[in-house]
Amino acid sequence: MALDEFKKSLIDLQFALNQALANKADLGTSEQPQHLLDYKGIQKEYYKRAFIQALEKCVKTSRKLNELASFDSHNERINVKLQEHLEQLNHERNATRLQELIEKINYYIDQFNIPKTSLININSNIIPIEIQSEIIADVDELNTCFQACCYRSAIILCGRLLETVLHRKYYEVTDQDLLEKSPGMGLGNLIAKMNEKGVKLDPGLTNQIHLINQMRIFSVHKKQDAFHPTKIQTNAIILYTLDTIEKLFK
């Protein structure tokens, strides 16, 4: 869905901006490192380019929001405001102003009128038939939890979905069922096992899985300070989960 794709690109942009600022990359200059051994300069240039690429993708995916604008007059007005802020975002390089614009865009995203039943979808045709019914049932329950604002429960379900598909992927490659041999194996150990068997996952995909797992751990285990994920955080984890599943089986 266009809105989900745009949300994910905006999350990636926020992450790229945070990385650039943390590494003191100057987003307003185009200076190249003076020497091949200028590691800090090369690193700053890398994070600046990552931010620019994330910004370009964000602008590109925003064009697909026009389909929501045709849904009703309210969406059309919201899209006009959102596009105005995106235009400013595309030409802004001041860190504080960039943060403000991303927050405003996030606000307008939540103002779109969309059918609730279409918030969370997955292409069931790519899922192996052996786990298809289980995945669909979990996605349906995930939809219910998210719409009911039960965000911790939604994140826990995301972890369960990942465990199901990764165990299946491992079985397809090795013909070994880890659910029988090691039913309590965590996601981190499962990924390590897959690496041992030569099942190499894309580094970006591995990072997504670790992020989802960390959020799941925070949601499940008792901490001194209770973890209360926001709607935006939960939606990001859901999008990453569905994206991971599709990449594993497409």
Backbone as CSV, one residue per row, in Angstrom:
resi,resn,N_x,N_y,N_z,CA_x,CA_y,CA_z,C_x,C_y,C_z
1,MET,0.841,-1.190,0.000,0.000,0.000,0.000,0.881,1.247,0.000
2,ALA,0.433,2.261,-0.723,1.246,3.466,-0.892,1.592,4.129,0.434
3,LEU,0.616,4.196,1.343,0.860,4.876,2.612,1.872,4.112,3.452
4,ASP,1.785,2.792,3.468,2.747,1.973,4.217,4.158,2.154,3.664
5,GLU,4.265,2.186,2.343,5.576,2.355,1.704,6.169,3.715,2.063
6,PHE,5.319,4.731,2.064,5.807,6.067,2.412,6.216,6.137,3.881
7,LYS,5.421,5.519,4.763,5.748,5.509,6.186,7.115,4.875,6.414
8,LYS,7.361,3.763,5.741,8.644,3.077,5.908,9.798,3.948,5.413
9,SER,9.593,4.637,4.286,10.651,5.498,3.758,10.914,6.670,4.703
10,LEU,9.856,7.144,5.388,10.035,8.245,6.338,10.782,7.771,7.582
11,ILE,10.504,6.555,8.011,11.223,5.965,9.146,12.702,5.802,8.792
12,ASP,12.963,5.334,7.572,14.348,5.182,7.113,15.048,6.541,7.055
13,LEU,14.310,7.570,6.649,14.884,8.915,6.580,15.246,9.419,7.976
14,GLN,14.362,9.207,8.945,14.636,9.621,10.315,15.880,8.906,10.853
15,PHE,15.990,7.610,10.551,17.155,6.829,10.992,18.434,7.369,10.339
16,ALA,18.368,7.653,9.030,19.538,8.172,8.315,19.958,9.533,8.858
17,LEU,18.963,10.358,9.192,19.259,11.678,9.764,19.934,11.526,11.124
18,ASN,19.407,10.634,11.955,20.000,10.415,13.282,21.435,9.918,13.164
19,GLN,21.694,9.022,12.216,23.037,8.493,12.011,23.991,9.589,11.534
20,ALA,23.504,10.433,10.630,24.341,11.517,10.110,24.704,12.504,11.210
21,LEU,23.719,12.841,12.041,23.973,13.799,13.121,24.893,13.190,14.183
22,ALA,24.695,11.922,14.489,25.522,11.252,15.499,26.989,11.193,15.063
23,ASN,27.210,11.130,13.749,28.576,11.066,13.227,29.075,12.423,12.733
24,LYS,28.322,13.478,13.098,28.710,14.867,12.833,28.937,15.135,11.344
25,ALA,28.103,14.515,10.519,28.178,14.776,9.081,27.511,16.119,8.784
26,ASP,28.173,16.940,7.994,27.635,18.248,7.625,26.751,18.075,6.399
27,LEU,25.427,18.161,6.592,24.490,17.918,5.502,24.438,19.071,4.512
28,GLY,25.030,20.188,4.874,24.940,21.359,4.017,26.125,21.565,3.102
29,THR,27.128,20.681,3.144,28.311,20.842,2.288,28.465,19.632,1.378
30,SER,29.310,19.789,0.380,29.591,18.689,-0.552,31.089,18.438,-0.648
31,GLU,31.802,18.701,0.433,33.251,18.521,0.443,33.609,17.041,0.485
32,GLN,34.563,16.647,-0.336,35.041,15.279,-0.368,36.253,15.130,0.544
33,PRO,36.468,13.929,1.123,37.661,13.697,1.937,38.923,14.028,1.143
34,GLN,39.885,14.663,1.789,41.101,15.100,1.120,42.089,13.968,0.882
35,HIS,41.950,12.880,1.607,42.936,11.803,1.528,42.234,10.469,1.760
36,LEU,42.745,9.411,1.141,42.147,8.084,1.305,42.195,7.608,2.750
37,LEU,43.158,8.128,3.522,43.276,7.725,4.925,42.486,8.641,5.850
38,ASP,41.735,9.539,5.288,40.876,10.419,6.084,39.604,9.646,6.425
39,TYR,39.738,8.705,7.392,38.633,7.805,7.718,37.412,8.550,8.232
40,LYS,37.648,9.531,9.071,36.518,10.281,9.615,35.786,11.037,8.513
41,GLY,36.559,11.615,7.594,35.949,12.335,6.483,35.149,11.407,5.586
42,ILE,35.704,10.216,5.328,35.003,9.223,4.507,33.725,8.765,5.195
43,GLN,33.814,8.561,6.510,32.647,8.128,7.271,31.542,9.178,7.235
44,LYS,31.915,10.445,7.423,30.933,11.521,7.386,30.269,11.608,6.018
45,GLU,31.087,11.453,4.977,30.552,11.514,3.610,29.585,10.356,3.369
46,TYR,29.889,9.178,3.932,29.015,8.004,3.787,27.644,8.269,4.404
47,TYR,27.632,8.801,5.627,26.362,9.056,6.301,25.585,10.185,5.638
48,LYS,26.302,11.144,5.068,25.617,12.224,4.349,24.944,11.667,3.093
49,ARG,25.661,10.802,2.356,25.079,10.208,1.154,23.883,9.321,1.506
50,ALA,23.983,8.601,2.634,22.873,7.748,3.062,21.635,8.590,3.354
51,PHE,21.848,9.755,3.954,20.727,10.647,4.237,20.108,11.155,2.934
52,ILE,20.942,11.572,1.987,20.452,12.092,0.703,19.654,11.012,-0.034
53,GLN,20.164,9.782,-0.032,19.468,8.684,-0.706,18.129,8.385,-0.043
54,ALA,18.095,8.418,1.299,16.846,8.183,2.023,15.834,9.287,1.734
55,LEU,16.338,10.509,1.614,15.471,11.638,1.309,14.880,11.506,-0.101
56,GLU,15.712,11.119,-1.057,15.234,10.934,-2.431,14.167,9.849,-2.502
57,LYS,14.368,8.764,-1.763,13.380,7.684,-1.749,12.079,8.144,-1.105
58,CYS,12.188,8.942,-0.064,11.011,9.463,0.628,10.176,10.335,-0.317
59,VAL,10.845,11.197,-1.041,10.151,12.069,-1.997,9.509,11.235,-3.101
60,LYS,10.224,10.216,-3.563,9.708,9.363,-4.632,8.451,8.615,-4.197
61,THR,8.485,8.021,-3.012,7.324,7.248,-2.539,6.151,8.154,-2.205
62,SER,6.420,9.417,-1.898,5.333,10.337,-1.558,4.417,10.596,-2.748
63,ARG,4.945,10.441,-3.955,4.138,10.695,-5.151,2.988,9.701,-5.271
64,LYS,3.169,8.524,-4.665,2.118,7.508,-4.738,0.933,7.825,-3.821
65,LEU,1.106,8.835,-2.966,0.023,9.200,-2.054,-1.134,9.875,-2.777
66,ASN,-0.923,10.224,-4.046,-1.996,10.858,-4.802,-3.219,9.958,-4.926
67,GLU,-2.982,8.636,-4.857,-4.118,7.711,-4.942,-5.021,7.836,-3.722
68,LEU,-4.428,8.173,-2.555,-5.244,8.400,-1.363,-5.979,9.731,-1.459
69,ALA,-5.369,10.685,-2.153,-5.987,12.004,-2.293,-7.279,11.920,-3.095
70,SER,-7.377,10.903,-3.946,-8.595,10.737,-4.738,-9.675,9.992,-3.961
71,PHE,-9.319,9.532,-2.766,-10.272,8.774,-1.937,-11.402,9.658,-1.431
72,ASP,-11.074,10.864,-0.955,-12.095,11.838,-0.570,-11.458,13.223,-0.471
73,SER,-12.295,14.232,-0.299,-11.805,15.616,-0.281,-10.916,15.878,0.927
74,HIS,-11.188,15.197,2.053,-10.347,15.362,3.242,-8.918,14.925,2.942
75,ASN,-8.766,13.755,2.332,-7.436,13.261,1.984,-6.727,14.192,1.008
76,GLU,-7.491,14.784,0.119,-6.894,15.709,-0.849,-6.284,16.914,-0.139
77,ARG,-6.994,17.459,0.856,-6.473,18.605,1.610,-5.245,18.210,2.422
78,ILE,-5.296,17.033,3.042,-4.167,16.549,3.837,-2.943,16.348,2.949
79,ASN,-3.160,15.791,1.764,-2.043,15.515,0.857,-1.378,16.803,0.386
80,VAL,-2.170,17.848,0.171,-1.611,19.138,-0.233,-0.663,19.657,0.846
81,LYS,-1.105,19.599,2.113,-0.271,20.057,3.228,0.995,19.207,3.344
82,LEU,0.820,17.902,3.227,1.956,16.991,3.364,2.988,17.245,2.266
83,GLN,2.512,17.452,1.041,3.426,17.684,-0.075,4.180,19.009,0.084
84,GLU,3.520,19.998,0.674,4.190,21.275,0.937,5.370,21.083,1.887
85,HIS,5.148,20.306,2.946,6.226,20.046,3.913,7.328,19.187,3.292
86,LEU,6.946,18.270,2.423,7.948,17.440,1.749,8.831,18.284,0.840
87,GLU,8.230,19.255,0.167,9.002,20.150,-0.695,10.018,20.931,0.138
88,GLN,9.594,21.387,1.314,10.522,22.095,2.208,11.613,21.149,2.701
89,LEU,11.202,19.915,3.032,12.155,18.916,3.520,13.232,18.624,2.473
90,ASN,12.844,18.594,1.221,13.757,18.259,0.134,14.839,19.322,-0.060
91,HIS,14.582,20.540,0.400,15.555,21.625,0.215,16.183,22.097,1.531
92,GLU,15.819,21.459,2.636,16.325,21.873,3.946,17.533,21.045,4.340
93,ARG,18.514,21.676,5.019,19.678,20.945,5.514,19.997,21.289,6.967
94,ASN,19.205,22.166,7.573,19.391,22.468,8.987,18.784,21.343,9.812
95,ALA,19.570,20.771,10.726,19.153,19.585,11.470,17.864,19.816,12.261
96,THR,17.787,20.926,12.975,16.606,21.211,13.795,15.363,21.345,12.929
97,ARG,15.517,22.056,11.817,14.380,22.254,10.911,13.957,20.936,10.266
98,LEU,14.916,20.083,9.940,14.608,18.774,9.363,13.778,17.931,10.331
99,GLN,14.164,17.939,11.611,13.412,17.199,12.614,11.977,17.717,12.718
100,GLU,11.829,19.027,12.699,10.501,19.633,12.797,9.623,19.236,11.614
101,LEU,10.209,19.245,10.429,9.445,18.904,9.227,9.029,17.434,9.225
102,ILE,9.925,16.545,9.679,9.588,15.117,9.744,8.446,14.892,10.736
103,GLU,8.474,15.596,11.863,7.397,15.478,12.842,6.065,15.954,12.262
104,LYS,6.094,17.051,11.508,4.871,17.571,10.894,4.324,16.584,9.855
105,ILE,5.230,15.993,9.082,4.798,15.023,8.071,4.185,13.799,8.742
106,ASN,4.788,13.338,9.842,4.218,12.220,10.601,2.809,12.550,11.089
107,TYR,2.618,13.796,11.496,1.292,14.228,11.953,0.274,14.103,10.822
108,TYR,0.628,14.589,9.643,-0.320,14.564,8.532,-0.579,13.145,8.034
109,ILE,0.409,12.260,8.170,0.203,10.862,7.768,-0.984,10.265,8.519
110,ASP,-1.058,10.559,9.828,-2.125,9.985,10.653,-3.485,10.602,10.372
111,GLN,-3.527,11.660,9.575,-4.797,12.317,9.277,-5.504,11.725,8.062
112,PHE,-4.813,10.854,7.330,-5.437,10.257,6.153,-6.591,9.342,6.546
113,ASN,-7.662,9.386,5.778,-8.773,8.453,5.949,-8.494,7.204,5.117
114,ILE,-8.320,6.072,5.782,-8.126,4.817,5.069,-8.930,3.732,5.772
115,PRO,-9.435,2.753,5.028,-10.191,1.658,5.660,-9.303,0.901,6.631
116,LYS,-9.770,0.697,7.842,-8.952,0.024,8.858,-8.573,-1.393,8.446
117,THR,-9.444,-2.036,7.690,-9.166,-3.415,7.312,-7.949,-3.533,6.404
118,SER,-7.515,-2.418,5.805,-6.388,-2.480,4.875,-5.071,-2.020,5.503
119,LEU,-5.086,-1.795,6.825,-3.879,-1.293,7.475,-2.731,-2.292,7.412
120,ILE,-3.025,-3.574,7.667,-1.974,-4.583,7.727,-2.343,-5.729,6.789
121,ASN,-1.575,-5.883,5.733,-1.832,-6.941,4.760,-0.542,-7.663,4.430
122,ILE,-0.683,-8.906,3.993,0.480,-9.663,3.552,0.074,-10.489,2.340
123,ASN,0.995,-10.633,1.415,0.744,-11.438,0.222,0.864,-12.912,0.591
124,SER,-0.269,-13.541,0.851,-0.254,-14.933,1.323,0.237,-15.912,0.251
125,ASN,0.222,-15.492,-1.016,0.633,-16.393,-2.098,2.112,-16.754,-2.026
126,ILE,2.915,-15.906,-1.384,4.355,-16.193,-1.311,4.705,-17.064,-0.110
127,ILE,3.759,-17.253,0.813,4.007,-18.023,2.037,3.881,-19.513,1.746
128,PRO,4.845,-20.337,2.179,4.726,-21.788,2.001,3.418,-22.310,2.574
129,ILE,2.780,-23.212,1.869,1.458,-23.697,2.243,1.442,-24.299,3.650
130,GLU,2.593,-24.871,4.075,2.656,-25.534,5.385,2.452,-24.558,6.544
131,ILE,2.807,-23.297,6.370,2.658,-22.323,7.465,1.702,-21.187,7.091
132,GLN,1.055,-21.315,5.946,0.217,-20.235,5.438,-0.924,-19.887,6.385
133,SER,-1.650,-20.903,6.845,-2.805,-20.640,7.722,-2.368,-20.016,9.042
134,GLU,-1.219,-20.453,9.558,-0.705,-19.912,10.819,-0.303,-18.443,10.656
135,ILE,0.355,-18.134,9.542,0.771,-16.754,9.285,-0.442,-15.846,9.124
136,ILE,-1.421,-16.280,8.360,-2.624,-15.472,8.134,-3.363,-15.213,9.445
137,ALA,-3.446,-16.258,10.299,-4.118,-16.105,11.598,-3.389,-15.083,12.467
138,ASP,-2.055,-15.144,12.463,-1.270,-14.190,13.264,-1.396,-12.767,12.726
139,VAL,-1.424,-12.622,11.412,-1.572,-11.282,10.819,-2.952,-10.711,11.143
140,ASP,-3.978,-11.555,11.104,-5.332,-11.100,11.468,-5.363,-10.624,12.921
141,GLU,-4.720,-11.400,13.802,-4.686,-11.013,15.215,-3.841,-9.755,15.413
142,LEU,-2.774,-9.633,14.630,-1.926,-8.442,14.669,-2.743,-7.203,14.294
143,ASN,-3.564,-7.341,13.270,-4.439,-6.251,12.849,-5.364,-5.829,13.981
144,THR,-5.945,-6.825,14.651,-6.870,-6.555,15.754,-6.169,-5.816,16.895
145,CYS,-4.973,-6.294,17.251,-4.217,-5.672,18.346,-3.848,-4.230,18.014
146,PHE,-3.402,-4.006,16.793,-2.970,-2.657,16.411,-4.147,-1.687,16.410
147,GLN,-5.280,-2.110,15.871,-6.449,-1.248,15.819,-7.014,-0.980,17.215
148,ALA,-6.770,-1.915,18.141,-7.237,-1.737,19.517,-6.211,-1.014,20.386
149,CYS,-5.119,-0.543,19.756,-4.040,0.177,20.453,-3.301,-0.704,21.462
150,CYS,-3.321,-2.015,21.252,-2.571,-2.948,22.105,-1.187,-3.141,21.463
151,TYR,-0.340,-2.149,21.617,0.896,-2.090,20.849,1.939,-3.109,21.300
152,ARG,2.025,-3.352,22.611,2.982,-4.362,23.070,2.597,-5.745,22.557
153,SER,1.310,-6.042,22.578,0.832,-7.332,22.065,1.137,-7.456,20.572
154,ALA,0.984,-6.356,19.843,1.264,-6.369,18.411,2.736,-6.683,18.147
155,ILE,3.627,-6.087,18.939,5.066,-6.318,18.746,5.433,-7.756,19.105
156,ILE,4.807,-8.295,20.137,5.050,-9.698,20.503,4.645,-10.615,19.354
157,LEU,3.524,-10.310,18.705,3.086,-11.100,17.554,4.067,-10.991,16.394
158,CYS,4.678,-9.826,16.232,5.690,-9.663,15.181,6.858,-10.624,15.414
159,GLY,7.269,-10.761,16.674,8.330,-11.705,17.006,7.928,-13.129,16.703
160,ARG,6.684,-13.458,17.007,6.180,-14.816,16.725,6.160,-15.089,15.219
161,LEU,5.735,-14.103,14.441,5.720,-14.261,12.987,7.119,-14.537,12.447
162,LEU,8.097,-13.789,12.958,9.474,-13.984,12.495,9.997,-15.367,12.858
163,GLU,9.697,-15.820,14.061,10.138,-17.154,14.472,9.564,-18.216,13.541
164,THR,8.297,-18.078,13.204,7.638,-19.060,12.338,8.302,-19.126,10.970
165,VAL,8.526,-17.956,10.344,9.061,-17.964,8.982,10.545,-18.345,8.949
166,LEU,11.305,-17.944,9.973,12.729,-18.299,9.988,12.927,-19.793,10.223
167,HIS,12.113,-20.386,11.094,12.185,-21.843,11.293,11.840,-22.570,9.994
168,ARG,10.838,-22.053,9.288,10.452,-22.678,8.010,11.571,-22.549,6.983
169,LYS,12.183,-21.369,6.921,13.277,-21.144,5.978,14.445,-22.079,6.277
170,TYR,14.747,-22.243,7.546,15.836,-23.137,7.953,15.518,-24.574,7.525
171,TYR,14.273,-24.982,7.709,13.866,-26.344,7.339,13.979,-26.550,5.830
172,GLU,13.576,-25.553,5.054,13.637,-25.677,3.595,15.071,-25.873,3.105
173,VAL,16.014,-25.237,3.751,17.403,-25.286,3.309,18.133,-26.518,3.850
174,THR,17.862,-26.886,5.110,18.630,-27.958,5.767,17.883,-29.270,5.917
175,ASP,16.555,-29.251,5.724,15.703,-30.424,5.945,15.736,-30.863,7.413
176,GLN,16.037,-29.914,8.301,16.051,-30.184,9.740,15.046,-29.266,10.432
177,ASP,14.271,-29.855,11.339,13.235,-29.097,12.045,13.756,-28.695,13.425
178,LEU,14.161,-27.437,13.569,14.688,-26.958,14.850,13.592,-26.826,15.902
179,LEU,12.339,-26.758,15.477,11.236,-26.693,16.450,11.151,-27.971,17.271
180,GLU,11.609,-29.080,16.675,11.636,-30.354,17.409,12.900,-30.487,18.235
181,LYS,14.040,-30.098,17.647,15.320,-30.258,18.332,15.582,-29.171,19.371
182,SER,15.251,-27.928,19.040,15.507,-26.793,19.944,14.318,-25.836,19.923
183,PRO,13.204,-26.234,20.530,11.971,-25.434,20.444,12.078,-24.052,21.086
184,GLY,12.991,-23.862,22.033,13.090,-22.580,22.723,14.159,-21.654,22.166
185,MET,14.680,-21.973,20.983,15.773,-21.183,20.412,15.302,-19.771,20.065
186,GLY,16.085,-18.774,20.473,15.750,-17.385,20.178,16.106,-17.003,18.756
187,LEU,15.655,-15.836,18.343,15.898,-15.392,16.972,17.383,-15.200,16.673
188,GLY,18.127,-14.659,17.650,19.558,-14.448,17.440,20.291,-15.748,17.169
189,ASN,20.015,-16.765,17.987,20.652,-18.074,17.809,20.189,-18.750,16.517
190,LEU,18.934,-18.500,16.160,18.408,-19.090,14.928,19.121,-18.512,13.706
191,ILE,19.366,-17.224,13.717,20.095,-16.589,12.611,21.533,-17.121,12.548
192,ALA,22.148,-17.302,13.735,23.502,-17.855,13.779,23.533,-19.264,13.189
193,LYS,22.514,-20.062,13.511,22.412,-21.421,12.984,22.295,-21.407,11.460
194,MET,21.499,-20.446,10.962,21.330,-20.342,9.517,22.645,-19.973,8.844
195,ASN,23.413,-19.112,9.469,24.725,-18.745,8.931,25.654,-19.954,8.878
196,GLU,25.586,-20.794,9.933,26.408,-22.007,9.979,26.112,-22.926,8.796
197,LYS,24.852,-22.941,8.381,24.432,-23.813,7.285,24.551,-23.130,5.921
198,GLY,25.151,-21.940,5.913,25.354,-21.255,4.651,24.169,-20.467,4.157
199,VAL,23.174,-20.275,5.030,22.004,-19.472,4.671,22.327,-18.020,5.001
200,LYS,22.811,-17.289,4.016,23.244,-15.910,4.232,22.080,-14.951,4.005
201,LEU,21.755,-14.188,5.024,20.717,-13.175,4.906,21.354,-11.832,4.571
202,ASP,20.643,-11.019,3.836,21.105,-9.671,3.537,21.360,-8.930,4.852
203,PRO,22.497,-8.200,4.980,22.803,-7.484,6.239,21.666,-6.575,6.696
204,GLY,21.023,-5.907,5.737,19.903,-5.038,6.094,18.755,-5.833,6.683
205,LEU,18.523,-7.030,6.144,17.454,-7.896,6.640,17.778,-8.382,8.050
206,THR,19.039,-8.744,8.277,19.463,-9.183,9.612,19.272,-8.071,10.628
207,ASN,19.610,-6.836,10.250,19.424,-5.703,11.164,17.957,-5.507,11.500
208,GLN,17.079,-5.669,10.502,15.650,-5.548,10.750,15.176,-6.582,11.763
209,ILE,15.645,-7.820,11.583,15.233,-8.909,12.472,15.694,-8.639,13.894
210,HIS,16.935,-8.164,14.053,17.461,-7.872,15.389,16.681,-6.725,16.037
211,LEU,16.314,-5.720,15.250,15.526,-4.608,15.775,14.166,-5.086,16.282
212,ILE,13.490,-5.900,15.469,12.181,-6.432,15.867,12.318,-7.283,17.119
213,ASN,13.377,-8.089,17.168,13.585,-8.960,18.326,13.811,-8.158,19.592
214,GLN,14.600,-7.078,19.501,14.849,-6.234,20.671,13.554,-5.605,21.179
215,MET,12.737,-5.113,20.262,11.456,-4.527,20.650,10.554,-5.577,21.286
216,ARG,10.603,-6.798,20.752,9.807,-7.886,21.317,10.257,-8.214,22.741
217,ILE,11.580,-8.242,22.948,12.126,-8.535,24.277,11.694,-7.473,25.280
218,PHE,11.766,-6.201,24.874,11.331,-5.111,25.752,9.846,-5.247,26.115
219,SER,9.060,-5.762,25.182,7.620,-5.869,25.390,7.257,-7.062,26.268
220,VAL,8.056,-8.140,26.177,7.727,-9.374,26.894,8.242,-9.365,28.324
221,HIS,9.521,-9.005,28.499,10.174,-9.177,29.796,9.931,-7.980,30.718
222,LYS,9.797,-8.278,31.989,9.557,-7.240,32.983,10.824,-6.411,33.185
223,LYS,10.662,-5.101,33.109,11.774,-4.182,33.315,11.442,-3.256,34.484
224,GLN,12.494,-2.581,34.972,12.274,-1.621,36.053,11.308,-0.524,35.602
225,ASP,11.485,-0.072,34.369,10.576,0.902,33.776,9.787,0.212,32.674
226,ALA,8.470,0.235,32.775,7.625,-0.434,31.793,7.821,0.171,30.407
227,PHE,7.833,-0.695,29.393,8.021,-0.253,28.018,6.664,-0.035,27.365
228,HIS,6.436,1.159,26.866,5.166,1.488,26.218,5.452,2.009,24.810
229,PRO,5.478,1.119,23.814,5.748,1.566,22.448,4.640,2.485,21.939
230,THR,5.005,3.449,21.137,4.024,4.362,20.561,3.395,3.723,19.319
231,LYS,2.376,4.375,18.817,1.723,3.901,17.595,2.702,3.895,16.433
232,ILE,3.498,4.975,16.318,4.455,5.078,15.215,5.532,3.997,15.321
233,GLN,6.048,3.766,16.546,7.059,2.722,16.736,6.498,1.354,16.369
234,THR,5.274,1.082,16.822,4.653,-0.214,16.558,4.403,-0.403,15.068
235,ASN,3.927,0.647,14.432,3.672,0.557,12.990,4.967,0.288,12.228
236,ALA,6.059,0.909,12.680,7.356,0.676,12.033,7.773,-0.786,12.160
237,ILE,7.612,-1.346,13.347,7.981,-2.747,13.567,7.125,-3.673,12.718
238,ILE,5.832,-3.367,12.602,4.943,-4.180,11.770,5.391,-4.145,10.316
239,LEU,5.698,-2.948,9.818,6.129,-2.807,8.428,7.429,-3.569,8.172
240,TYR,8.366,-3.470,9.108,9.626,-4.201,8.964,9.387,-5.713,8.998
241,THR,8.464,-6.160,9.849,8.169,-7.591,9.948,7.608,-8.130,8.640
242,LEU,6.600,-7.445,8.101,5.993,-7.896,6.846,6.988,-7.826,5.693
243,ASP,7.834,-6.794,5.696,8.858,-6.659,4.668,9.864,-7.814,4.756
244,THR,10.240,-8.189,5.982,11.187,-9.299,6.182,10.600,-10.603,5.674
245,ILE,9.329,-10.864,5.986,8.682,-12.100,5.547,8.661,-12.186,4.028
246,GLU,8.296,-11.084,3.377,8.218,-11.091,1.919,9.593,-11.286,1.289
247,LYS,10.627,-10.685,1.870,11.975,-10.839,1.313,12.497,-12.259,1.499
248,LEU,12.082,-12.928,2.543,12.556,-14.293,2.804,11.996,-15.300,1.800
249,PHE,10.790,-15.036,1.309,10.121,-16.053,0.494,9.872,-15.653,-0.963
250,LYS,10.166,-14.392,-1.322,9.885,-14.026,-2.713,10.987,-14.531,-3.663
